[in-house]
């Protein structure tokens, strides 16, 4: 069991490192003329720092996606509530109209 957990951890770390490496290489390419060493030549501390920054960015993206989904759900709920209120208002208007039609005219009694 412990071996499986360690293997899974190693897979996750490898995936995260591959993502961090790809992100770093894209960053290097975007800078153009700035001389930055390739990923393989970075010292360990620089790689760990980049990994941490990539992980933090992933977490922020996940949080932003979660907030977006919550806002969409709230928007959808608000739309449903608004439609329900419109239906209730229309029913009340029809009822009021019927009451006015059947009410005795003023002065006639």
Buried (B, 14 or more C-beta within 10 A) or exposed (E): EEEEEEEEEEEEEEEBBEBBBEBBEEEBEEEEEEEBEEBEEBEEEBBEEBBEEBEEEBEEEEEEEEEEEEEEEEEEEEEEEEEEEEEEEEEEEEEEEEEEEEEEEEEEE
